[in-house]
Amino acid sequence: MASTESLRETILSLPIVDTHTHLRASTDFAHPVTAYTLLNSSGCLRALWVVSGALTRQEYRQFKSLDDWESLSPAIDCVKNTAFYRILLSGLRELYKIDFDEVDAVSLDDLGQSISRAYRDRGWYGKVLKDKSGLDVICQDSRQQFDRKLFTPVARMDDYVLFGRAGWDGRVLERHGADRTSSLDGLVCCLEEDFSAAMSDGAAAIKSNLCWGRTLSFEPVGEAAANDAFAICRSSECDGRREKLLGDFVMERIARLCAEHNVPLQIHTGPAGGVDHVVGYGNPLNLNNLILRNPETSFVLFHAGGPFVRESAALATQFPNVYLDLCGVLGNQYLKRILDDWIEMVPLNKLMWGTDVNTVEESYAMVRNFRKVLSELLVERVRSGYFSLATAEEWARAITAGNAKRVLRLPASR
Ligand SMILES: [Zn+2]
């Protein structure tokens, strides 16, 4: 007979689409790979070390590594309460079958030996992602080359939006040359070319990280004003206002291209990753007008809106073309509380999830945590009579894979 136990088991084994990650290649790591290697490779952990004061901003930016127990121990002490660390620790414990409550010099060495043994198997990386985590499709957000058998690419066009900002035009100039980008028309042609190339390359989405450096508020800008702004930005007199005008114009074009190519626009919302950013830039409500002007574009709001969870949900329940992605929500009870709200507010075809991490160990840990949160939540919802078993399973299948496959137009299975 169907029971909540069978629901739990189903959720623990459902294939998952990871909509967003930045995994480093296994070949990036110096061998032997140790526990220190993996902990220092985690952007999430390193950002926590900075905000706790365990690493200085400068050390963070210079990728300073905490390579021995003496330097790592105080950094762990500062963050060991956080959900991300707890989730990662449980994942490492289970994946490498090392039994410890908290790490110390000895348990880290034991863990390191197990890790370096595992990494001698060249297939370990793929095994963790596919067999152990049960990831079906993994959307990789990276400018570097990566294994296309494991990953689906997403593309970024932010360099075009920031083209007017000093120091941000380099990649576009390198690709297309100064002549072709000497007018706004020329710039837009190059953007369209890159966009088509990304589509031919199989990009599942266009990803924007703009709120790391500017507001997500985009005003409508006419051709004449955009041409003026372009001319001034390419002279030495550029100012923030003109730079924003040009960026707003280009972003509108990107949103339209997404509609024309039927590919979603994934937008980082909430605080930027890393440190020292303007948190309010990423308030999803800033996107309201852009969304309103582009009803044919699918907007996927990342990270549940960060601290603006209700704002992102408000957009998803106002606009048919807005979807919510919980990638990078580094929480346990916090993730559950968000889902517990959204289950009642947001239609089930609008939610998706991703890991947003740098190592396969983190992927494994995040997937494991997500499955656990989902199963606890849905078992509660079935026991309280809110959902039938069948609807609970349908909701789980939608958020773990079904919605992402449809919105990102992914093949049924890879
Ligand atoms: Zn990310």
Residues whose N, C-alpha, C, O or C-beta is under 5 A from the ligand:
A	BS01	ZN	D356
